[in-house]
Amino acid sequence: MEDRAGRPRLTPPRNADTTRQYVPGVEAARWLRSFGEVVRSGLTIEETRLEPLLALRTAIGVALVIGLTLWLVSPAYAASAALGAYSAGGATFQRTWRPRKVIALGAGASLAVSTFVGYLAAGQLVTFLPLLAAWSFAAGMAWAVGPTAGIVAVTTVGGMLVTVTLPTGVGPALEHAGVIALGGVTQAVLILLFPIRRWGAHRDALADALAAVADYARRLKHEPTAPFDPEPLMTARDAAGVTPSQARTRPHVLHGPRGLAERIRPVVATLADPHVGAPADGPGRDRARELLDATADILDAAARSIRRGTPAEVRPESTDVLRVDEEHEVLEGPARHAAERLVELLGEALEIAGSCSARGRSPTPSGPEGAGFLVRPTMFRLIPVVVGAVHRELRHDSPVFRHAVRLAAVATLGYVIATQLPLGHGYWAPIASVMVMRPDFHQTYARAVARLAGTVAGVALATGMVWGLGPNTQVLGALAVVSVGLSYTLIRTGYAYSQCFTAAYVVFLLGMGGQAWEQTVPDRVALTLLGGALAMLAYVLLPAWETPRLPGRLADWLAANGGYAAAVLRSHAEPTQKHRADMRKALLASREAHAAWQEAYDRARREPVRPRGLTSQEAQEAQKALERLGRAAMLMESHVPPADGRAFPEAERFADALERDTAQAALDVREHRNPEWGHVEEALQAWEDPAADNRIPVVRREAEMQKRALEDLTTAVSRTPLERDVSSAREEGRMLAAVTAEGDGSGTAHRRE
């Protein structure tokens, strides 16, 4: 068999590792470079919008429970109450679309249960260690549901480790559990009484989606084939899911604009593309740039309007551009059709931007997006969903399952080691481990570095203050509340900086409880270092690398993109509501596969392991090819006729061929075989190019773009064993050169240039 250049195409055997064996120096260079990126990532200040009012309200909740328990009971109970309030408050800062009060109640209740159950088994290691291992494993599996569930579940492991040392009997243990739950109730009540930016996260998600399309239109002015990141649209769709009770109180402005952004995106892409839209230069291109600029301005105004809940002004120049002069319009054919459709959609966006308010009712765009709402299961109906998600991850090759095993092993081993050391508060070591561990390598190592740096800085700061102020319970309690507020304020700017004030908060709590700082401070630093080292070592011994999984992720994305392209073609072949619904479903599946690939690829790039199946260059070329395939389908989607439009069978034949070849090619990519596109070539050759209908030639040209994208994919992933060996050797050379440049400082100088 020969490739397109006439060379013999050698297909590697099934499941063969076609990459060459790396020498130890290259492996060491990979680890050094990865660790350097880890340190930079862990200590990086993330640019994000601070939310001081939310931090203040949550800190007040901590202050209330500390003050009341200090006044009514004792410092020991105040420490338990502070733990519950702090954990419940921290859970409300996680990215979730459920009401914050529900998250606070759930976090406080689960923490109370874990501490009480932990105390019942804490009498003997033979009973406590199995419970700790089982609970940690369950907390790790909670990541199957999502990051918020995983983080809240890990917090309960920390609570189990800390509070078993506080009570002296079953009765006091139950009291401590009740006080911890009271902390969660306090936070929930404050959220109910003093709401801050109700539906604020949902507004931000929708505004970000509109702003993303506005930025896309702005980039298309200068780069007609610019790529589009669908993540903001995916996030907005996720945020649009509400329970029936939420649907009754959701602002009307959150109903329709997401569908508007979805419909505008393919239209602006079609208008800007010189192959199927406006010409590459001349008056038509100038007119297209005017429309794209007006699109960006109007969508930005709509985004500001939704985010702030107030009407927004649009520049008169932008509205003037929307006036279409039938006599002097320079755009023709498909470009004119796209411009007219864009003007119609921007009219809806103008209504949103001009009439949106916090209390008023904004217009809901017509179409299926405004007809109903996406249903999110209630807390009780969520149980089978959680069980199903966890069951799907119960396999040995699942990253979530391997994370759960690591978490259970490290928590148990860390507790055993720390209790045998001549140090107090041995639970700090396993707590440090479980709080930094994540299902992927980079986050685990970055958080371990950040936690150690933040702990050392926070402990040093708080120790100096405790030493200078002396054992004053009220003052230390106040400082603990201030530390909580600062920790919440900086919670999204970087783990190290938030952890600094969290460490100070713990020191103040222990000082409030009568613990001598000379005993607690050195112990906490040493045990934090031990816990971080155990977390890092666990990922080396039981990794879940994404690098070997890249071919599978690429195959999933290829199959999903092929299904989406076939669904669009069938909507052209037979424009019915059913085919439109299938097209929407296939688009969502394609986006999910794209997001899974992107997440896996980003993780793989930061992993210190050699490529397996795909080198970095091959992965980048394959990604570009699949992006072009998806973009061609998106352009084709903008020309889908209405339900009563004309149908033609050529699109159906090409859809069948495309779906068949992409499904087989996905299997070939998984097995490291070269994909073939014989059926696509035959269907395209049989597809005549009639000139009677302007729409049909455009669709056929887009089908040709899809075929070229598939051929580029074959070029990207098809390598003979010799070519793969040479590619791997080149990648080794680039790695060694990069590490050497970083070592002598030339890499930094080059980046600054």
N, C-alpha and C positions, 0 to 999 in steps of 0.2 A: 504494500500500500504506500502511496506517495502523498505528500502534502501539496499545497498549492504552488510551492516553489519547485516541485519536481524531485524533492529529496525523499528518500525512504523514511516512512514514518514508523518508528518503533514504539509499540505500546508496551509499557512496563507491566509485569505480571500483577495479578490481583493482590491488593493490600501490600504491595512492595513499597519499602521506604527508599525512594530514589534519591534522597539527599546524601551527600558524602559524609563520612564520619569526621566530626570536628576535633581538632587538636585541643589539648587542655588549655593552651594559652588563649584560644578564642573563647572557650567556655568561661574562663576566668574574666576575660574582657567583657563578655556579656553580663556577667553578674556585677562587675564593677560599674558598668554603665547603668544597669537597671537600678542598682542601689543609689547611684548619684541622682537619678531621676526621682527615686523614692524620697530622698532627703529634701530635694527641692519642692516636690509636691506636698510633703507633709508640713513644710514651713511656709508655704505660699499663702499670702493674704488674698482671699477671693473677693473680687469686686461684686458686691451685692447690695441690695437696698436694705438698710437696717430698719428694724421695727421696734423702736424704743417703747411705744405705748403697750405693745403686747408683752415685752419684757417686763415693763413696770407692773402690769396687772398680774403676771405670773409671780413676780417677786413678792408682791403684796400678799398673794396666797400663801407663800412660804412663810412670810413674816407673821401672818395671822395664826397659823398653826403652831409656830415656834413660840410666839408670845403667850397664847392661851395655854399650851401644855406646860410651859415654864411656870406660869402663874398658878395653874390649877393642880399640876401633878409634880413632875420632876424633870431634870435635864435628860435622863435616859429616855423618857417618853417623848420629850421634845425632839430628840435625835431621830426617833422612829417616825414621828409626824413629819419632820423636815424631809426625811427620805421619801416618804410617800408623796408629799407635795412637790418636791423637786423632780422626781421621776415622772409624775403625772403632767407637770408643767412642761418638762422637756419633750414629752411625747406629742404635745399639741403643736410643737414647732416642726414636726415631720411633714413631708409633702403628702397630704391625704385630702380627699374630697369629702370625707364624712365630717359631720359637725364636731368641732373641737371639744365640746363638752362630753360627747360620747367617747372620744379618745381618752380624755382625762379620767372619766369614770372607769373605763376598761383597764387603763394602765394601773390606776390605784387598786382596783379590785384584784387584778392578777398578781400584783406585787404582794398584796396582803395574803393571798392564798399561798404563794410560794414561800413566804417567810414562816407562816404557821406550819405548813407541811414540813418544811425544812427543820423547824425546831422539834417536831415530833420524832424525827429520825436522827436527831443530832447527838443522841446519847452515846452511840457507838459508831466507829468507822465502818463496821460491817453493815450497818443499816444506812448510814448517811451517804457513803460513797456510791452505792448503786442508785440511790435516789438522785444524787447530784448528776451522775452520768446520764440517767434516763431523762431528767429534766433538761439538761444541757442539749441532749440530742433532739428533744422535741423543740427546744428554742431554735436550734439550727435549722430544723425542717420548716419552721415558720417562715423562712425566707422564700419558700415556694409560693406563699400568698402574696408577698411583696415586701419592700424594704421597711415600711412602717411596722408591719407585724413582726418582722425579724428583729428590729431594734427594740421594740417594746418587750418582746419575749426574752431577749438577752438581758434586759434590765431586771427581769424577775430572777434570773440566775444570780446576778449581783446582790439582789435583796436577800435571797436565800443564804448566801455566803456571809453577809454582814450581820443580819439581825439574829442569827442563831446564838450569838454571843451575848445578847442583851437580856432576855428573860431568864427567870430562875424557876419556872414551873409552867404547867400547861395553862393555868389561869392567866398568869402574866403574859404568856405567849399569845393567847387569844386577844388580850387587851392591846398588845403591841400591834397585832394584825389589824384590829379595829381602828387604831390610831393611824396606821398607814393608809387604810382605806379612807379615813376621814380627810387625809391630805388630798386624795383624788377628788372627793366630794367637794371640798373647799374650792379647788380650782374650777370644777364644773359649775358651781354656783356663781363664782365671779364671772365666768364666761357668759352665763345666762343673764346676770344683772347688768354687766357692763360690756356689751358687745362692741367690738372694735372691727370696723370694716367687715360687716356681715357679708358673706358671699365674696369677700375680697379676693381669695385665692381663685375662685371661679371667674371673677371679672378679669383678673390678671391673665389667666390662661386664655380666655377668649380674646382679650386685647393683644396678647402676644401673637396669636394666630393671625389676626388682621395685620399687625405690624410686620410679621414675617412675609406675608404676601406683598405688602407695600415695599419692603426692602427688595423683594424679588423683582417687582416691576421696575424699581429704580436701577437695579443691576442690569436688567435686560436692555436698558437704554444704551449701555456701552458694550455689553457682551450678550448678543442675541441668543446664545445657547447656554446661558449660565445655569448651573445646577440649582435645585431647590431642596432644602432640607425639610422633610415632612414632619419632623419631630414636634414643632409647635401645633400643627394641626392634629397630630395624634394625642398630644396632651390636652388640647381643647376638647376633643371627643371624649377622652377619659373623664374630664371634669364635667362634661354634659350629662353623665349618668347620675341620676338622682333616684332616691326612694320616693314612693307615693307621697309621704308626708313632706319631703323636701320640695316636691313638684308643686305643692299648694302654696308655698311661700317664696319660690324662686322668682327673682325680678324678671319682668317680661323681656328686658333687653338681652337676657342670656338665652333666649329661645332660638333666634333665627340667624344672627350674623355669622355663625360658624359655617352654615351651609352656603352663605354668600361668599365667604373666603374660598371655600372648596370650588365653587363654580367660576370664580374670577381667575383662579390660578391657571387652568389650561387655556383660557381665552387669551390672557396676556402672553403666555408662552407661544401660542399660535401666531398672534399678531407680530411678535418680535422676530420669529424665525424667518430667515430670508428664503428658505426653500419652500415653505408653505404659507407664508404670510406676506408682510410688507417687503418690498424690494430692498436690496442691500444698500442702495444709496438713492439720492434724488428726493423729490418732494414727498413721495410715499413714505420713505424712511423718516423724514422730518415730521410728518404727520403722526407716524407711529410713536416717535419719541415724545411728542406732545401728549398723546393719550396715555402713555406709560407714566409720564411725570404727573399728570392729573390723577391717575390711579393711585400712585404712591401718596400724593397729598391728601386725597379724600379718605383713603384707608387709614392713614396715620391720624387724621382727625376723628374718624370713627373709633379707633383704638383708644385715643385719649378720652373721648366721650364715655366709652364703656368703663374704662379704668377708674375715672374720677366720678362717674355718675352725674355729670353735668353736660349741658349742650356745648358743642364745639363749633368754632368758626372755621369755614373753609375759604381759602383765597378765591376772590372773584375770578382770577385768571384761570383757575382750575375748572370752575363751572362753565366758563366761556368756551373752553376746549370741547365740552360735551355737546355743543350745538353742531349738529350735522347739517351741512349745506348740501342738499341733494344735487344741486347744479354743479358746484365747484369741488365736490369731494374727490380727492386725488387717489384714494385707495380703490382698488378694483378686485373683483373676484372673491376668493376666500378671505383675503385681507380685509376687504370691505365688510364682508359678513361678520368677521371677528370684531371689527371696530363697532359695528352696530350692536352686536351682542354685549360688548363691553360697556358701551354707553348706557344700555338698558340696566345692566347690573350696577353700574356706578350710581344710577338714579336711586336705587334702593339704598346704597351706602350713604348717599347724601341725606336721605330721610333719617337714617340712624344717627348720623353725625349732627344733624340739626335739631332733632327732637328728643334725644336721649337725656334722661334725667333720673335721679335716684328714686323719685316718687312717681314720675309720670310713666305712662305706657308708651313704649316705643313700637314702631311698626314691625310686624313679623313678616319677613320675606315669604313669598309664596313657595310652594314646593313641598316635598316630603320632609325637609328638615324642620319646617315649622309646624308639621301636622301632629306631632306627639313629642314624647321625651324618651330618652334612653333609660331603661329601667336598671337601677342598681339594687341588689338584694338587701333586705333589712338584716339586722344583726342575727336574728334567729334563722332566717332563710340563707344566711351566709354559711352556716355550718356544713351543709353538703358540698358547697363550693370549695370550702377549705379542705374538707376531707378528700375531695377529688384531686385538688391541686397537689396535696401532700402525697397521695397515692401515686400520681404520675412521676414524682421525683424519687420514689423508692426503688432506685436501681443503682448499681455500683458505679456506673459511668456518669451519673448526674453530679454536676458541681454542687448543688444544694445538699445532696446526700453526703458527699465527701466533706462538705463544710460541717454538717451536723456531726459526723464521726470525729473530725478534728476538734470541734468544740467540746464534745463529751470527753475525749481523751485528755485534752489540755486542762480542762477544768478539774478533772479528777486528779491527774498527775500533779498539777500545780498546787492543789490543796494538800496533797500528801507530802510533797517536798517542803512546802512552806511551814506546815505544822511541825516538821522535824527540825527546823532551823531554830537557833536560839534568838529568835526575833518575835516581837509582839505583833498582833494583828496579821497573822499569816494569810488571812483571806484576801489581803490586797493583791497578792500575786495572781491567783486565779481570776480575780475581778479584772485586773489589768489585761489579762489574756483574752477573756471573753468579750470585753468591751471593744477591743481593737480588731478582733477577727471578723473578716468578711469573706464571702464566697470566692473572691478573686485575689490574686497575688498582690497586685499593686496597692489596692486599698488597705489590705492587711499590713503590709510593710510600712506604708506611708502613715497610717494611723499609729502604729507602734512607735515610730520615730517622733511623731507629733505628741503622743501621750507622754513619752519620756521627757521631751523638752518642756512641754507645758507643765508637767508635774514638778520638775526641778525648779522652774521659775516660780510657780505658784506656791510651792512649799517654802522656798526661800523668802518670798515676799511675806507670806502669812506668818512664818516663824519669827521674823524680825518684829512684826507688829505684836504678836503674842508676848514675846520676850520684853518688849517695851511697855506694854499696857498692863501686864500681870493678869492673874486669874479673876477677871471681872466678867461674870456670867452674862449680864445684860449687854455690856459693850461687845463682847465676843458674838453674842447672838445677833446684834445689829450689824456687825461686820460680816457675819455669815449671810445675812439677807442682802447686803450690798454686793457681796461676791456673787450671789445667785443672779442678781439683776444684771451684772456685767457679763456673767456667763451666758445668760439668755440673749443679751444684746448682741454678743459676738458669735452666737452659735452657728451662723451661716457665713462667717468670714474666714473660717479655718478652724480645724479641730484643735490645733495646738493652742490657739489663743483662747478659745472657750475652755479648754482643759486647764489652762493656767488658773483661771478663777474658780473652776470646779475643785481643783486641788486646794486652793486657799479656803474654799468653803468647808471642805472636810477638816482641815486643820482647825478652823475656828469652831466647828462643831465638837471636835474632840477636846479642844481646850475648854469649851463651855461645859463639857461633861466631866471635867476634872483631870483629863489625861495630860501628863507632863510632855511638853514639846520635845525635851531631850530624848524621850523614849519613842515618840511617834514619828518624828521627822526623818531620822536616818533609816528607820525601818521602812517607811513608805517609799522612799527613794530606791532602796535596795530591792524591795519586793516588786516595785513597778518595773525595774530593770529586768528582774527575773521573769515576770509575767510576759513582758514584751519579747524577751528572748525565746520563751517557750512558744509563743504564738508564731514567731518567724520560723522556728525550727519545725513546727508542725506542718507548715505549708511546704517545706522542703521534703519532709518524709512522706507526706500524703498530699501531693499536689493535685490540682484540677486544672491543668493547663488548657488554655483555649487554642493554642497554636495547632495541635493535631486535629482540632475540631473544625478548622477553617474550611476544608473542602466540603464537609457536610453542611455548614452554614451557607456556603456559596451555592451548593446544590439546592437547598431549600429556597433561597432567594430566586434562583433561576426558574425553578418550577412555579413559584408564585407569580413571578413576572410573566411567564408564559401563559399562565391561567388568566391573568389580568388582560394581556393583549388579546387573547382569544375571546374573552368576554366582550371586549370593546368591538371586535370585528363582528361578533354575532349580533350586537346591537345595531350595527350597520346593515347586516344581512336581513334582519327581521326586527325592526324597531318596535318592541313591545315593552310593557311595564315589567314583565318578568325578566327580560333580558337586561333592562336597566338595573333592576334589583341585583341580578347576578353580577353585573359589572361593578356595582358599588361594593358588594361583598368581596369580589376578587381584588379590588383596589385596596381594601382594608387588609386583606391577607398579604398582599404584596408589601404594604408598608410595614407590617409586623415582621415579615421576613427580612426586609431591608434593615430595620432597627436591630434585629437580632444579629445580623451580619456585622453591622457597624459596631455594636457593642463588643462582639467577639474579636473583631479586627483591632479595635482600639486596645483591648486587653492584651491581645497577642503581641502587638508591637512593643509593649512594655515588659514582656516576659523574657527572662534570661535563658531561653531554650532555643535550639536550632529549629529552623523551618522544617515542617514535615508535610510533604505533599504540595505546598505552595510556598514559594519564596515571597519576600516582601514586594518585589517588583511585579511578580505574577499576580499577586493579590490586588495590587493597585490597578494593573491593566484590566483584570477581570471585573473589578468594581466599576471602572469607567465604562466598560462595555455594557454591563447590566444597567447602569444608569441611563445610557443612551437607549437601550431597549425599552425601559420604562418611560422615558421621555417621549419616544415615538408613539407609544400607546396613549400617553396623556394628550399629545397633539391630536391623535386620531379621535380621542374622546370628545374634543371640542367641536367636532363635525358630526356627531351622532344626530341623525334626523329626529324629528318629533314622532310621536306614536303613530301618526297617520302618514308618515313620510314614505318615500320610495325605498323599496328593498331590492337588493341584488345578490345573487347566489355566490358570486366570486368570493366575497368576503367570508362566507360560511366555509367554503373549501379551504381557503387559506387559514382560517381559524382552526379547523381540524388538523391540518398539517402542522401548524405552529404548536398546538397543544401536544400533539403526539411526539414531535421532535424534542421539545423542551423537557417533557417528562422522561424520555429516554436519556437525554443529555444529562439530566440531573443524576441519574443512576451512573452514567459514565464518569462524571466528575467525582462522585463518591468513591468509585473504584479506580480512580487514576487512569481512566481511559480517555481517548480523544473523542470529543463529541462530534457528531455528523449532523448535517441539515439537509438530507436528501429530499425528504417530503416537502420542506419549505421551498427548496429550489424548484421542484416540479410544479407546485401550486402557483408560485409566482410567475413562472414561464407560461402557464396556462391562463393566467389572468390577463385578459386583454385590457388595453388602455383607451377606452372610448373618450371621445372629446365632446360628446353631446352634453354631458352633465359636468359642471365645474367641480362638483364635490367628489366625484368618483376618481378623477386623476389625482387629486390631493390625497385621498385615502390610499391609493396605490403607491404614491411616492413615499408615504409614511410606512407602508408595508416594506418597501425597498430599504428604508432606513432601519427597520427592524432586522431584516436579513443581514445587512452590513454589520449591525451590532453583534449579531450572533456569530458571524465570521470572525469579528475581532475577539470575541470570547474564546473561540477555538484557538486563535493565535496566541492568546494570553496563557491558556492552561495546557496547550499541547507542547510538550518538550520531549525530545529523545533523552534517554539516560545520560548521554554525553553532554547535552545542552543543560540538563539539570545540574550535573556535576560542575560544569563551568559557572553556572549562575550561583551555585552555593559558594564556590571558591571566591567569586567576585564579592559576594556579600560578606564573607569572612574578612576579605581585605578592607572593605569599607568599615567594618566594625573595628578592626585593629587601628585603622587610621583615625577614626573618630575618638577612640579612647586615648590614643597617643596625643592627639591634638588637645583634648581636654586636660591631659596631664601636664603639658608644657605651656598651656594658656593660649595657644593659637586658636583653639576652637572658639573660645569666648571672644577673642578679638575678631574672628571672622564673623561671628553672629552679630556683633555690634556694627560691623560695616554694613 
